[in-house]
C-alpha cells in the first residue's frame, strides 16, 4: 500500500503524476488507473468491468476486461475471486452511477469490523458522452475498520476523478485531429477544384497528398463502371509524379491488386499490420500503437506490393460517399518507425471530405446519357437496395412485365394496308375517232361538274362534210328512182330507191356521230382523273379514257387483309355485328377515322407474295366529309377484334405456325 498520509509525500506526488500524465488511449489510461487504485487501496484484487448498455437492456451484464495483479502468463483477465459478489457490485454501481461498498457475505452496504472483507465498486466513464460505454472498477478489500474503509473509499473516489481529466484531454486531441483533418481536406479540395477535368483532379490529389504527408508514392484508383456499386474492381487512374500510367506494368498491377483488397474489405488496410494488444476495453480502440480493426485486416496483396523494400509501409484508404465506395487511395512510405495510427485516421478523415468533390468532378465528365443512367440506378438502389441494383431492377421489371403480359387485356387490332376510293366512278372516254376540238368551261381535274355539263367537244368538220356528201347522194338517188319509175323501169327504180335508203342510213349515222361529238358529264361529281389542257387538237381513238368523274360524298375503304387474320374479322350477318375499326392515311396520320366492314370479298388474291382478301369498309357518318380524305389515298386500317392479353397477342402467329407444323 502506498503511503498517502500527506499530499506532500513522494508516494502521493508519484500517483498524481502518473494519473495526470497523458495516455495514448482509453485502454492504457484505464489499465494505469486500475493499477494505481489497486496499489493505493491495498486491494487483494482489482477488476475492470465493461458495462455496455444495449438498447432496451435494463441491467447489462458486466464483462471483465482487466485484472490487477495481472493473470498468469501476462493474461489481461485472470481468475476473479468472489466472482458472483464482485459482478453484482459492478452491476449495482453501473446502475446507480455512484461508488458502492458491499460486504462479501451479503448484498447490503455496511461498515462492520467483524466482516471478512469488502468490495468497493467505482464507476468510471471512459467517454464524455453520457450514452457512451461505461466501466466499473471493483476493489476487493481485506477486513479493516470502518474509518479506514471510509478513508480508502474517499481516496478511491478522488483518484477516480482523474478520468474526467483524461476524457477532456482525449476530447481535445480529437478536436485537434479533426482540425488537422479539416485543414488537410481544405487544401486537397482547393487543389482538386482548380484542376481541369476528373483526370486532372485525381492527378492533383495524388501529388498534393504525397507532398502533404511526405509519402514516397500515392496512387488513386476509381471503381470501374457507372452504377452505384461499380463493377467490383478498381482501376488505377493516377500516381503521384507520374504522367502516364501503363497498366501492363507489374507495379501498376500490384497497386490495383492492393486497391481491390481494400475495396473488398471496405476498410482501411495497413501493411505491416499494427500489433493487436488484447481485446479493447470500454470505449477503447486497441492498445498503444495498435488497432484491433487494422490488425485483423487481410494484407496479402499489400504484402506483395511491399515485398521489394523491407522498410516500405503500405496503407490503402477507401474513398467513401455515404454508403458507397468510389475508389481507393494507396500510400507507400519508407519513413522510419511503425505507422502512426493517428496519422492514418487523419488521412482517412480528410479523404472522406474530399470524396464527394471527386464524385462531382467524375459526374461532370460523363455524358448526359451516363448521368441519366447513374440517376436511374440511384433511384433503383433506394427501391431495391444498394447491392446488385441493376440485376434487381431487371428482375423486378421482368416480373412486372410478365404479370402485365399475362393478365392485362388490351384491344387487339388487325392492321392491313388500305386505299380510299370513291364508291361510284364514271369513266368518260372518246365517243368517236377524231380530234379534240375544245374543253368545256372550267373543266379541269378536281373541279366539280353537274350532270349534263359539257366536258369537251370533238372536231366534226369531217363528219359534216360526210353528211353533205351523203345528203347529195340521197337526193341524186331519189331523182334517179323517180326518172326510172316514170320510164317504167321498175328494176332500175328499185335499185335507185335502195341507194337512197342507204344514203339515208349513212346520214343518220353521221348525225349520231355529230351529236356524240359533244361529251357531257354523266353524273354530278368531281373530276378525279384526266387532264386535256395539253391535248386540244390531238387525235384519239374510240374508247380512249379521258376523264373520271366521281361523287366525293360517298367513298369506301378497300383493305387488303392477310389470310392469317381474316378469321378474326367478319361482316354484318344475322345476329353478328360487323367488325369496326379506324383508318389513318399517310397524308394525315394523326387523323383517325372510324370505319365498319361492309363486305368481305370471298376470293383471295396474291399480293406481294402473300394471300390477301379484299375487305370493303364504309366510313362512319361524318368521316366521309373529312377534309383529309381524297380518292386514291393510301394508309393503314386497324380493325378491332376484341380484348386479349399481351401474351396471347404476341404469340398468336407463333402458335398458329406451330399448329401447322405439328399437325398430322
C-alpha positions as CSV (number, residue, x, y, z in Angstrom):
1,X,0.0,0.0,0.0
2,X,1.4,3.4,-0.9
3,X,1.8,6.0,1.9
4,X,-0.7,8.8,1.1
5,X,-0.9,10.3,4.6
6,X,0.1,13.7,3.3
7,X,-0.2,15.3,-0.1
8,X,3.4,16.2,0.1
9,X,4.6,12.6,0.4
10,X,6.6,11.3,-2.5
11,X,4.0,8.5,-2.9
12,X,1.1,10.9,-3.5
13,X,3.1,13.0,-5.9
14,X,4.1,9.9,-7.8
15,X,0.4,8.7,-8.1
16,X,-0.8,12.2,-9.1
17,X,1.9,12.5,-11.7
18,X,1.1,9.0,-13.1
19,X,-2.6,9.7,-13.4
20,X,-2.1,13.2,-14.8
21,X,0.3,12.2,-17.5
22,X,-1.2,11.8,-21.0
23,X,-2.3,8.3,-22.0
24,X,-2.3,7.2,-25.7
25,X,-5.8,5.9,-25.4
26,X,-8.6,4.9,-23.1
27,X,-7.4,1.4,-22.6
28,X,-3.9,2.5,-21.5
29,X,-5.4,5.0,-19.0
30,X,-7.9,2.6,-17.5
31,X,-5.1,0.0,-17.1
32,X,-3.0,2.6,-15.4
33,X,-5.9,3.7,-13.1
34,X,-6.7,0.1,-12.2
35,X,-3.1,-0.5,-11.1
36,X,-3.0,2.8,-9.1
37,X,-6.3,2.1,-7.3
38,X,-5.2,-1.4,-6.5
39,X,-1.9,-0.3,-5.0
40,X,-3.3,2.8,-3.2
41,X,-6.2,0.8,-1.6
42,X,-4.1,-2.2,-0.7
43,X,-6.6,-4.4,-2.5
44,X,-6.2,-8.1,-2.9
45,X,-7.6,-7.8,-6.4
46,X,-8.8,-5.1,-8.7
47,X,-11.0,-5.8,-11.7
48,X,-12.1,-3.6,-14.6
49,X,-15.5,-4.4,-16.0
50,X,-17.0,-3.1,-19.2
51,X,-20.7,-2.3,-18.9
52,X,-22.1,-1.6,-22.3
53,X,-25.8,-0.9,-22.0
54,X,-27.6,-2.1,-25.1
55,X,-30.8,-0.6,-26.5
56,X,-33.7,-1.7,-24.4
57,X,-31.4,-3.5,-21.9
58,X,-32.3,-2.5,-18.3
59,X,-29.4,-4.1,-16.4
60,X,-26.5,-5.2,-18.6
61,X,-24.1,-7.9,-17.6
62,X,-20.7,-6.7,-16.6
63,X,-17.8,-8.2,-18.7
64,X,-14.3,-8.4,-17.1
65,X,-11.6,-6.7,-19.2
66,X,-8.5,-6.4,-17.0
67,X,-7.5,-7.6,-13.6
68,X,-4.8,-6.5,-11.2
69,X,-2.4,-8.0,-10.4
70,X,-2.3,-9.4,-14.0
71,X,-3.2,-13.1,-14.5
72,X,-0.6,-15.8,-15.2
73,X,1.4,-15.7,-18.5
74,X,0.5,-12.0,-18.8
75,X,-3.2,-12.6,-19.4
76,X,-5.3,-9.5,-19.3
77,X,-8.0,-11.2,-17.3
78,X,-7.0,-13.6,-14.5
79,X,-9.2,-15.6,-12.1
80,X,-11.7,-13.4,-10.2
81,X,-12.1,-14.0,-6.5
82,X,-15.7,-14.0,-5.2
83,X,-16.8,-13.6,-8.8
84,X,-20.5,-13.6,-8.1
85,X,-20.3,-10.8,-5.4
86,X,-17.9,-8.8,-7.5
87,X,-20.1,-8.9,-10.6
88,X,-23.1,-8.0,-8.5
89,X,-21.3,-5.0,-7.0
90,X,-20.2,-3.9,-10.5
91,X,-23.8,-4.2,-11.8
92,X,-25.1,-2.1,-8.9
93,X,-22.5,0.6,-9.3
94,X,-23.2,0.8,-13.0
95,X,-27.0,1.1,-12.5
96,X,-26.6,3.8,-9.7
97,X,-23.7,5.7,-11.2
98,X,-22.2,6.1,-7.7
99,X,-19.5,4.4,-5.6
100,X,-20.9,1.5,-3.8
101,X,-19.4,-0.6,-0.9
102,X,-20.6,-4.2,-0.3
103,X,-19.7,-6.9,2.1
104,X,-18.7,-10.3,0.9
105,X,-21.4,-12.1,2.9
106,X,-24.5,-10.1,2.0
107,X,-25.6,-7.6,-0.6
108,X,-26.3,-4.7,1.9
109,X,-23.9,-1.8,2.4
110,X,-22.4,-1.8,5.9
111,X,-19.3,-0.9,7.8
112,X,-18.6,-3.7,10.3
113,X,-15.1,-4.5,11.6
114,X,-16.1,-8.1,12.1
115,X,-16.7,-8.8,8.4
116,X,-14.3,-10.8,6.3
117,X,-13.8,-8.2,3.6
118,X,-15.5,-5.6,1.4
119,X,-15.9,-4.7,-2.2
120,X,-15.6,-1.1,-3.4
121,X,-17.2,-0.6,-6.9
122,X,-16.2,2.6,-8.6
123,X,-18.0,3.6,-11.9
124,X,-15.7,5.3,-14.4
125,X,-16.8,6.9,-17.7
126,X,-14.3,6.4,-20.5
127,X,-16.3,8.5,-22.8
128,X,-17.5,12.1,-22.3
129,X,-20.9,11.3,-23.8
130,X,-23.4,10.1,-21.3
131,X,-24.6,7.4,-23.6
132,X,-21.1,6.1,-24.3
133,X,-19.6,2.8,-23.0
134,X,-19.2,2.7,-19.2
135,X,-16.8,0.8,-17.0
136,X,-16.7,-0.2,-13.3
137,X,-13.6,-0.9,-11.3
138,X,-14.1,-3.2,-8.3
139,X,-11.6,-3.4,-5.4
140,X,-11.5,-6.5,-3.2
141,X,-10.5,-5.1,0.2
142,X,-9.3,-7.1,3.2
143,X,-11.2,-6.6,6.5
144,X,-10.5,-3.2,8.0
145,X,-12.1,-0.7,10.3
146,X,-15.0,1.5,9.3
147,X,-12.9,4.6,9.5
148,X,-10.1,3.0,7.4
149,X,-12.7,1.8,4.9
150,X,-14.3,5.3,4.6
151,X,-10.8,6.8,4.1
152,X,-10.0,4.3,1.4
153,X,-13.3,4.9,-0.3
154,X,-12.8,8.7,-0.3
155,X,-9.3,8.3,-1.6
156,X,-10.5,6.0,-4.4
157,X,-13.2,8.5,-5.4
158,X,-10.7,11.3,-5.6
159,X,-8.3,9.3,-7.8
160,X,-11.2,8.0,-10.0
161,X,-12.0,11.6,-10.8
162,X,-8.9,11.8,-13.0
163,X,-10.9,10.0,-15.6
164,X,-12.5,13.4,-16.2
165,X,-9.1,14.9,-16.9
166,X,-8.3,12.1,-19.3
167,X,-11.7,12.5,-21.0
168,X,-11.1,16.2,-21.5
169,X,-7.6,15.6,-22.8
170,X,-8.9,12.9,-25.2
171,X,-11.6,15.3,-26.4
172,X,-9.0,18.0,-27.0
173,X,-6.9,15.5,-29.0
174,X,-10.0,14.6,-31.1
175,X,-10.7,18.3,-31.8
176,X,-7.1,18.8,-32.8
177,X,-7.2,15.8,-35.1
178,X,-10.5,17.0,-36.6
179,X,-9.0,20.4,-37.2
180,X,-5.9,18.9,-38.8
181,X,-8.1,16.6,-41.0
182,X,-10.3,19.6,-42.0
183,X,-7.2,21.7,-42.8
184,X,-5.7,18.9,-45.0
185,X,-9.1,18.3,-46.6
186,X,-9.5,22.0,-47.4
187,X,-6.0,22.1,-49.1
188,X,-6.8,18.9,-51.1
189,X,-10.3,20.2,-52.2
190,X,-8.8,23.5,-53.2
191,X,-6.2,21.8,-55.4
192,X,-8.8,19.4,-56.8
193,X,-11.2,22.2,-57.8
194,X,-8.5,24.1,-59.6
195,X,-7.7,21.1,-61.9
196,X,-9.3,20.6,-65.3
197,X,-11.4,17.6,-65.6
198,X,-11.6,14.5,-63.5
199,X,-8.2,13.1,-64.6
200,X,-6.5,16.4,-63.7
201,X,-8.3,16.3,-60.3
202,X,-7.1,12.8,-59.4
203,X,-3.5,13.7,-60.6
204,X,-3.6,16.8,-58.4
205,X,-4.9,14.8,-55.5
206,X,-2.1,12.3,-55.7
207,X,0.6,14.9,-56.0
208,X,-0.7,17.2,-53.2
209,X,-1.4,14.3,-50.8
210,X,2.1,12.9,-51.4
211,X,3.6,16.3,-50.5
212,X,1.4,16.9,-47.5
213,X,2.1,13.6,-45.7
214,X,5.6,13.2,-47.1
215,X,4.9,9.9,-48.8
216,X,7.1,8.2,-51.3
217,X,4.2,7.4,-53.7
218,X,0.4,8.0,-53.7
219,X,-1.9,6.2,-56.1
220,X,-5.5,6.9,-56.7
221,X,-7.9,4.3,-58.0
222,X,-11.5,4.5,-59.1
223,X,-14.1,1.8,-59.1
224,X,-15.0,0.7,-62.7
225,X,-18.5,1.2,-64.0
226,X,-21.0,4.0,-63.8
227,X,-23.6,2.4,-61.5
228,X,-23.9,2.8,-57.8
229,X,-21.8,-0.2,-57.0
230,X,-19.4,-0.3,-59.9
231,X,-18.1,-3.5,-61.3
232,X,-16.3,-4.6,-58.1
233,X,-12.8,-3.8,-59.4
234,X,-10.6,-0.7,-59.1
235,X,-8.7,0.9,-62.0
236,X,-5.6,3.0,-61.1
237,X,-6.2,6.4,-62.6
238,X,-3.3,8.5,-61.2
239,X,0.1,8.0,-59.5
240,X,2.0,10.9,-57.9
241,X,4.7,12.4,-60.0
242,X,3.7,10.1,-62.9
243,X,2.3,11.5,-66.2
244,X,1.5,8.3,-68.0
245,X,0.3,5.0,-66.4
246,X,0.9,1.8,-68.3
247,X,-1.4,-0.8,-66.8
248,X,0.7,-3.6,-68.2
249,X,3.5,-2.7,-65.7
250,X,3.8,-5.2,-62.8
251,X,4.0,-2.3,-60.3
252,X,0.6,-0.9,-61.5
253,X,-0.9,-4.4,-61.4
254,X,0.3,-4.8,-57.8
255,X,-1.1,-1.4,-56.8
256,X,-4.5,-2.3,-58.3
257,X,-4.5,-5.7,-56.5
258,X,-3.9,-3.9,-53.2
259,X,-6.7,-1.5,-54.1
260,X,-9.1,-4.4,-54.8
261,X,-8.1,-5.9,-51.5
262,X,-9.1,-2.7,-49.7
263,X,-12.3,-2.4,-51.7
264,X,-13.3,-6.0,-50.9
265,X,-12.9,-5.4,-47.1
266,X,-14.4,-1.8,-47.2
267,X,-12.0,-0.6,-44.6
268,X,-8.5,0.9,-44.3
269,X,-5.8,-1.7,-44.8
270,X,-2.2,-1.3,-43.4
271,X,0.9,-3.3,-44.0
272,X,2.7,-4.2,-41.9
273,X,-0.4,-4.5,-39.7
274,X,-0.2,-2.9,-36.2
275,X,0.0,-5.2,-33.2
276,X,-3.2,-6.4,-31.6
277,X,-2.7,-5.8,-27.9
278,X,-5.6,-7.8,-26.4
279,X,-9.3,-7.1,-26.6
280,X,-10.3,-3.5,-26.4
281,X,-11.7,-2.1,-23.2
282,X,-14.7,0.2,-22.7
283,X,-14.6,2.7,-25.5
284,X,-11.0,1.7,-26.4
285,X,-9.7,1.2,-29.8
286,X,-6.8,-1.1,-29.0
287,X,-3.6,-0.7,-27.1
288,X,-0.9,1.9,-27.6
289,X,0.3,1.7,-31.2
290,X,-2.3,-0.9,-32.0
291,X,-5.6,-1.1,-33.7
292,X,-8.0,-4.1,-33.5
293,X,-9.6,-3.5,-36.9
294,X,-6.3,-2.8,-38.8
295,X,-4.6,-5.7,-37.2
296,X,-7.3,-8.2,-38.4
297,X,-7.4,-6.9,-42.0
298,X,-6.2,-9.2,-44.8
299,X,-3.0,-7.9,-46.3
300,X,-1.9,-10.5,-48.9
301,X,-1.8,-8.1,-51.9
302,X,-0.3,-5.3,-49.7
303,X,2.5,-7.7,-48.7
304,X,3.3,-8.4,-52.3
305,X,3.4,-4.7,-53.1
306,X,5.8,-4.0,-50.2
307,X,8.0,-7.1,-50.9
308,X,10.6,-5.1,-52.8
309,X,11.6,-3.0,-49.8
310,X,11.7,-4.2,-46.2
311,X,11.2,-0.6,-44.9
312,X,8.2,0.0,-47.1
313,X,4.8,0.6,-45.4
314,X,1.7,0.5,-47.5
315,X,-1.8,1.8,-46.4
316,X,-4.9,1.9,-48.6
317,X,-7.8,4.2,-47.8
318,X,-11.3,3.8,-49.2
319,X,-12.9,6.9,-50.8
320,X,-16.4,6.9,-49.4
321,X,-19.5,8.8,-50.4
322,X,-22.3,7.8,-48.0
323,X,-22.5,4.0,-48.1
324,X,-20.7,3.7,-51.4
325,X,-17.0,3.3,-52.0
326,X,-16.0,5.3,-55.0
327,X,-12.3,4.4,-55.1
328,X,-9.2,3.7,-53.1
329,X,-6.1,5.8,-52.3
330,X,-2.9,3.7,-51.7
331,X,0.0,5.4,-49.9
332,X,3.6,4.0,-49.8
333,X,6.2,5.3,-47.4
334,X,9.6,4.3,-46.2
335,X,9.7,6.6,-43.2
336,X,11.4,5.3,-40.0
337,X,9.4,3.6,-37.3
338,X,5.9,2.0,-37.3
339,X,2.9,3.6,-38.9
340,X,1.2,6.2,-36.8
341,X,-2.5,5.2,-36.2
342,X,-3.3,8.8,-35.6
343,X,-1.9,9.9,-38.9
344,X,-3.8,7.1,-40.7
345,X,-7.1,8.3,-39.1
346,X,-6.2,11.9,-40.1
347,X,-5.7,11.0,-43.7
348,X,-8.9,8.9,-43.8
349,X,-10.9,11.7,-42.3
350,X,-9.6,14.1,-44.9
351,X,-10.3,11.7,-47.8
352,X,-13.8,11.3,-46.5
353,X,-14.3,15.0,-47.1
354,X,-12.6,15.0,-50.5
355,X,-14.5,12.0,-51.9
356,X,-17.8,13.9,-52.6
357,X,-15.8,16.5,-54.6
358,X,-14.2,13.8,-56.7
359,X,-17.6,12.3,-57.2
360,X,-19.0,15.6,-58.6
361,X,-16.0,16.0,-60.9
362,X,-16.4,12.5,-62.2
363,X,-20.1,13.1,-62.8
364,X,-19.3,16.3,-64.7
365,X,-17.0,14.5,-67.1
366,X,-19.7,12.0,-68.0
367,X,-22.1,12.3,-70.9
368,X,-25.8,13.2,-70.3
369,X,-26.8,9.6,-71.0
370,X,-24.3,8.3,-68.5
371,X,-25.5,10.7,-65.8
372,X,-29.1,9.8,-66.5
373,X,-28.2,6.1,-66.1
374,X,-26.5,6.8,-62.8
375,X,-29.5,8.7,-61.5
376,X,-31.7,5.8,-62.6
377,X,-29.6,3.3,-60.8
378,X,-29.5,5.5,-57.6
379,X,-33.3,5.7,-57.7
380,X,-33.4,1.9,-58.1
381,X,-31.0,1.5,-55.2
382,X,-33.4,3.4,-53.0
383,X,-36.1,1.0,-54.1
384,X,-34.4,-2.4,-54.2
385,X,-31.2,-1.9,-52.2
386,X,-27.7,-0.7,-52.9
387,X,-26.2,-4.1,-53.9
388,X,-26.7,-5.7,-57.3
389,X,-29.1,-2.9,-58.1
390,X,-29.2,-3.3,-61.8
391,X,-29.8,-7.0,-61.7
392,X,-32.5,-6.5,-59.1
393,X,-34.2,-3.8,-61.2
394,X,-34.0,-6.1,-64.2
395,X,-35.6,-8.8,-62.2
396,X,-38.4,-6.6,-61.0
397,X,-39.0,-5.3,-64.5
398,X,-39.1,-8.8,-65.9
399,X,-41.5,-9.8,-63.1
400,X,-43.8,-6.8,-63.7
401,X,-43.6,-7.3,-67.4
402,X,-44.5,-11.0,-67.0
403,X,-47.5,-10.1,-64.9
404,X,-48.6,-7.4,-67.3
405,X,-48.3,-9.5,-70.5
406,X,-50.1,-12.5,-68.8
407,X,-53.0,-10.8,-67.1
408,X,-53.6,-7.3,-68.6
409,X,-56.0,-7.3,-71.5
410,X,-55.7,-4.7,-74.3
411,X,-57.7,-4.2,-77.5
412,X,-56.3,-6.3,-80.3
413,X,-56.4,-4.7,-83.7
414,X,-55.7,-6.4,-87.1
415,X,-53.6,-4.0,-89.2
416,X,-53.5,-4.0,-93.0
417,X,-52.9,-1.6,-95.9
418,X,-55.8,0.2,-97.3
419,X,-56.8,2.6,-100.1
420,X,-59.6,5.2,-100.1
421,X,-61.8,5.0,-103.3
422,X,-65.0,6.6,-104.5
423,X,-67.9,4.2,-104.3
424,X,-69.2,5.3,-107.7
425,X,-66.8,6.2,-110.5
426,X,-67.7,7.0,-114.1
427,X,-65.1,6.9,-116.8
428,X,-65.6,9.3,-119.7
429,X,-64.0,8.1,-123.0
430,X,-63.8,9.3,-126.6
431,X,-67.1,8.6,-128.3
432,X,-65.6,8.6,-131.8
433,X,-62.3,8.6,-133.6
434,X,-61.3,12.2,-134.1
435,X,-59.6,15.3,-132.8
436,X,-60.4,17.0,-129.5
437,X,-61.5,20.5,-130.5
438,X,-62.2,22.3,-127.2
439,X,-62.9,21.8,-123.5
440,X,-65.9,22.9,-121.5
441,X,-65.7,26.0,-119.4
442,X,-63.7,25.4,-116.2
443,X,-63.2,21.7,-116.9
444,X,-60.0,20.5,-115.1
445,X,-59.1,17.8,-112.6
446,X,-60.6,18.5,-109.1
447,X,-63.4,20.6,-110.5
448,X,-67.0,19.8,-109.6
449,X,-69.3,19.3,-112.6
450,X,-73.0,18.9,-112.7
451,X,-74.8,16.2,-114.7
452,X,-75.1,17.3,-118.3
453,X,-72.3,19.9,-118.2
454,X,-70.2,19.9,-121.4
455,X,-66.8,18.3,-120.7
456,X,-65.2,18.6,-124.2
457,X,-66.1,19.0,-127.9
458,X,-64.8,16.8,-130.7
459,X,-64.0,18.2,-134.1
460,X,-67.0,17.5,-136.5
461,X,-65.8,19.2,-139.7
462,X,-65.0,15.9,-141.4
463,X,-68.3,14.4,-140.3
464,X,-70.2,17.4,-141.6
465,X,-68.5,17.0,-145.0
466,X,-69.5,13.4,-145.0
467,X,-73.1,14.5,-144.1
468,X,-73.2,16.8,-147.1
469,X,-71.9,14.1,-149.4
470,X,-74.4,11.6,-148.0
471,X,-77.2,14.1,-148.4
472,X,-76.3,14.7,-152.1
473,X,-76.1,11.0,-152.7
474,X,-79.6,10.6,-151.3
475,X,-81.1,13.4,-153.4
476,X,-79.4,12.0,-156.5
477,X,-80.7,8.5,-155.8
478,X,-84.2,9.8,-155.2
479,X,-84.1,11.7,-158.6
480,X,-82.8,8.7,-160.3
481,X,-85.6,6.5,-158.8
482,X,-88.2,9.0,-160.0
483,X,-86.9,9.1,-163.5
484,X,-86.7,5.2,-163.8
485,X,-90.2,5.0,-162.3
486,X,-91.6,7.4,-165.0
487,X,-89.8,5.5,-167.7
488,X,-91.4,2.3,-166.5
489,X,-88.1,0.8,-165.5
490,X,-89.2,-0.7,-162.2
491,X,-86.0,-2.7,-161.6
492,X,-83.7,0.3,-162.0
493,X,-86.2,2.3,-159.9
494,X,-85.9,-0.1,-157.0
495,X,-82.1,-0.1,-157.2
496,X,-82.2,3.7,-157.1
497,X,-84.5,3.6,-154.0
498,X,-82.1,1.2,-152.3
499,X,-79.3,3.7,-152.9
500,X,-81.4,6.4,-151.4
501,X,-82.2,4.3,-148.4
502,X,-78.5,3.5,-147.9
503,X,-77.7,7.2,-148.1
504,X,-80.4,7.9,-145.5
505,X,-78.9,5.4,-143.1
506,X,-75.5,7.0,-143.7
507,X,-76.9,10.4,-142.9
508,X,-78.4,9.2,-139.6
509,X,-75.1,7.6,-138.6
510,X,-73.2,10.8,-139.4
511,X,-75.8,12.8,-137.4
512,X,-75.4,10.5,-134.5
513,X,-71.6,10.9,-134.6
514,X,-72.0,14.7,-134.8
515,X,-74.4,14.6,-131.8
516,X,-71.9,12.5,-129.8
517,X,-69.1,14.9,-130.5
518,X,-70.3,17.0,-127.6
519,X,-69.4,15.0,-124.4
520,X,-71.3,15.8,-121.3
521,X,-70.9,14.9,-117.6
522,X,-72.8,11.6,-116.9
523,X,-73.2,12.4,-113.2
524,X,-72.8,15.2,-110.7
525,X,-69.4,14.8,-109.1
526,X,-65.7,15.8,-109.1
527,X,-63.3,15.2,-111.9
528,X,-60.8,12.9,-110.2
529,X,-58.7,11.9,-113.2
530,X,-57.9,13.3,-116.7
531,X,-56.4,16.5,-118.0
532,X,-57.0,17.5,-121.6
533,X,-55.5,21.0,-121.4
534,X,-52.4,20.0,-123.4
535,X,-54.3,17.6,-125.7
536,X,-56.5,20.0,-127.5
537,X,-56.0,19.4,-131.2
538,X,-54.7,15.9,-130.6
539,X,-56.4,12.9,-132.2
540,X,-57.8,10.0,-130.3
541,X,-59.4,6.7,-130.9
542,X,-62.8,5.5,-129.9
543,X,-62.9,4.3,-126.3
544,X,-59.8,6.1,-125.1
545,X,-60.5,7.1,-121.5
546,X,-60.0,10.8,-120.9
547,X,-61.9,11.6,-117.6
548,X,-63.1,10.0,-114.4
549,X,-66.0,11.6,-112.6
550,X,-67.0,10.5,-109.1
551,X,-69.1,12.0,-106.2
552,X,-66.8,12.5,-103.2
553,X,-69.6,12.4,-100.7
554,X,-69.7,8.7,-100.8
555,X,-66.3,6.9,-100.5
556,X,-65.3,3.4,-99.3
557,X,-62.1,1.9,-97.9
558,X,-60.5,-1.0,-99.7
559,X,-58.4,-3.0,-97.2
560,X,-56.2,-6.0,-98.1
561,X,-56.2,-8.3,-95.0
562,X,-53.8,-11.2,-94.8
563,X,-55.3,-14.7,-94.8
564,X,-53.8,-15.2,-91.4
565,X,-56.1,-12.6,-89.9
566,X,-59.2,-12.9,-92.0
567,X,-60.8,-15.3,-89.5
568,X,-60.7,-12.6,-86.8
569,X,-63.0,-10.2,-88.7
570,X,-66.5,-10.5,-90.1
571,X,-69.1,-8.6,-92.0
572,X,-72.6,-8.0,-90.8
573,X,-74.9,-11.0,-90.8
574,X,-77.8,-12.3,-88.8
575,X,-77.0,-12.0,-85.1
576,X,-73.4,-10.8,-85.8
577,X,-72.3,-7.2,-85.6
578,X,-69.8,-6.2,-88.3
579,X,-66.2,-5.5,-87.2
580,X,-65.3,-1.9,-86.7
581,X,-62.0,-0.1,-86.8
582,X,-60.2,3.1,-87.7
583,X,-58.1,4.2,-90.6
584,X,-55.2,6.6,-90.9
585,X,-53.9,7.9,-94.2
586,X,-50.3,8.6,-95.0
587,X,-51.3,12.2,-95.8
588,X,-52.8,12.7,-92.3
589,X,-51.5,10.0,-89.9
590,X,-52.7,11.9,-86.9
591,X,-56.4,11.7,-88.0
592,X,-58.1,8.5,-87.0
593,X,-61.4,8.0,-88.9
594,X,-64.0,5.3,-87.9
595,X,-65.0,2.6,-90.4
596,X,-67.1,-0.5,-90.4
597,X,-66.8,-3.6,-92.5
598,X,-69.4,-3.7,-95.3
599,X,-68.3,-6.7,-97.3
600,X,-65.5,-9.3,-97.5
601,X,-64.7,-10.5,-101.0
602,X,-64.6,-14.3,-100.6
603,X,-61.9,-14.9,-103.1
604,X,-58.3,-14.4,-102.0
605,X,-55.8,-12.6,-104.3
606,X,-52.0,-12.8,-104.4
607,X,-50.3,-9.6,-103.4
608,X,-46.6,-9.1,-102.8
609,X,-46.1,-12.9,-102.3
610,X,-49.0,-13.2,-99.8
611,X,-52.6,-14.2,-100.0
612,X,-54.9,-11.3,-99.1
613,X,-58.6,-10.7,-99.0
614,X,-60.2,-7.6,-100.2
615,X,-62.3,-6.1,-97.4
616,X,-64.6,-3.2,-98.3
617,X,-65.3,-0.8,-95.4
618,X,-67.6,2.1,-95.3
619,X,-66.8,5.3,-93.5
620,X,-68.9,6.2,-90.4
621,X,-71.2,9.2,-90.5
622,X,-69.2,12.4,-90.6
623,X,-65.9,10.8,-91.6
624,X,-66.8,11.0,-95.3
625,X,-66.8,14.8,-95.2
626,X,-63.5,14.9,-93.5
627,X,-61.1,17.3,-95.3
628,X,-58.2,14.8,-95.2
629,X,-59.9,12.2,-97.4
630,X,-59.2,12.1,-101.1
631,X,-59.7,9.2,-103.6
632,X,-56.6,7.2,-104.0
633,X,-55.1,7.9,-100.6
634,X,-53.2,5.1,-99.0
635,X,-52.7,4.2,-95.4
636,X,-53.5,1.6,-92.8
637,X,-56.6,0.3,-91.3
638,X,-56.8,-1.3,-87.8
639,X,-59.8,-3.4,-87.2
640,X,-60.9,-4.1,-83.6
641,X,-61.1,-7.9,-82.8
642,X,-61.8,-7.7,-79.1
643,X,-59.6,-7.6,-76.0
644,X,-56.8,-10.1,-75.4
645,X,-53.8,-10.5,-73.2
646,X,-50.4,-9.2,-74.5
647,X,-49.1,-12.8,-74.2
648,X,-51.9,-14.0,-76.5
649,X,-51.3,-11.2,-79.0
650,X,-47.6,-11.7,-79.1
651,X,-47.6,-15.5,-79.5
652,X,-50.7,-15.9,-81.7
653,X,-48.8,-16.2,-85.0
654,X,-46.2,-18.5,-83.4
655,X,-48.9,-20.7,-82.0
656,X,-50.7,-20.9,-85.4
657,X,-47.5,-21.7,-87.2
658,X,-46.6,-24.4,-84.7
659,X,-50.1,-25.9,-85.1
660,X,-49.5,-26.1,-88.9
661,X,-46.0,-27.7,-88.5
662,X,-47.0,-30.2,-85.8
663,X,-50.3,-31.2,-87.4
664,X,-50.6,-34.7,-88.9
